[in-house]
């Protein structure tokens, strides 16, 4: 089942709060670049927060210079994966959204592991 696989793909034992925050910031930037370049003046992040939560965050300015931001939390439970934005209710992902989310998680894992291996090799 996709849900079980997603829950098992990532596990990071917490060493200390600062190093965990640094890792999350680093991974969020990598995840934000998964789907193409981020426009100048914009910010996009996609990251694994904890064993049940993934986050997609975007900030941008429209043609009028007004700043917008959207944060979507993906909540992984045994009975399904739900998304929540702002104060809206949690909605179960549709089959199409579930497959897109699964692909994003796989890409994220590949990119993060590869990047961390490169960093480790440079430090050796």
Number of C-alpha atoms within 10 A of each C-alpha: 6 11 15 12 11 17 16 9 11 12 10 9 6 10 8 8 8 10 11 15 13 11 12 17 15 16 23 22 15 18 24 20 16 16 10 7 9 15 9 8 9 13 16 23 21 26 24 21 16 15 16 15 17 18 19 18 17 16 14 18 14 8 7 6 8 8 12 11 12 13 16 15 22 23 20 20 14 10 8 15 22 18 19 16 15 10 6 8 10 15 14 17 17 12 9 9 13 17 13 13 17 16 12 16 20 15 15 22 18 11 17 18 13 12 15 14 12 11 11 10 9 8 7 5
